[in-house]
Amino acid sequence: MGINKQTFGNRLRHNAQPLRARRPYVGQVLNHRHRNARSAWARRHVRWTHSMWSGVLFSDESQFNLSTADRRVRVFSRKGKRFAQNCLLERDRFGGGSVVVLGGIMGGRKTDLVIINGNLNAQGYVDNVLRPVFVPFLEQRSGCLRPTI
């Protein structure tokens, strides 16, 4: 189009609403039905009080790689010094492993943390998280009958 790449980038950055290159959001693929279901759920719960939410167990998990970070690592070096010791990133050829850490909160209380070595599948979640940690926590908190899993 006859526009210099640098000029084009400058125009994007110095616009009234600047545009910058960013990593894309990585998340669930939501179709129209999914979006409608989420919106309906939010409308049903919009008037819930603090005491109503205090009966809900919120849980989350994080995976940690034991050898390297998940994101791109950059080093700054001079020309011809690519293989200098301070510019090398050692990498375990066999992956190095990972751990998954899970926990929950409910009404100002928190569950014990669960640490799982390696990957976690649905059956492992039931056997290592739900039955031994979350269900007893819910029973103690609410005095409810033991749910069937």
C-alpha angles and dihedrals in degrees: 000000000000096000121128113240091232092051091050091051091048091053091051093050098044097046122117087260103030121217120213132179111257138168110267121250109261112208148118120320106243122196125195093273092051092050091049092049092051091048092049091049091052092049091051092052102036093102097045113131128227091259091053092052091047088072093060122092111220115197135181140175137205130197120216123196112220099210112031142009120262094232131074113279119214130198127189117224141159122253111282093019097091093121097044112132094247091054097054124098112202114217128193107236091213098053101258094240134251143234130220117214119199134182144150143214130207129173096339094316128101135211124234114273115255118210118198121188112224126348126350122216130184095270091047089051091054094044099041105029115018102042101037100034118014100039095050089045091053092045092051093045100045105018088229126151118272109271119229114249 
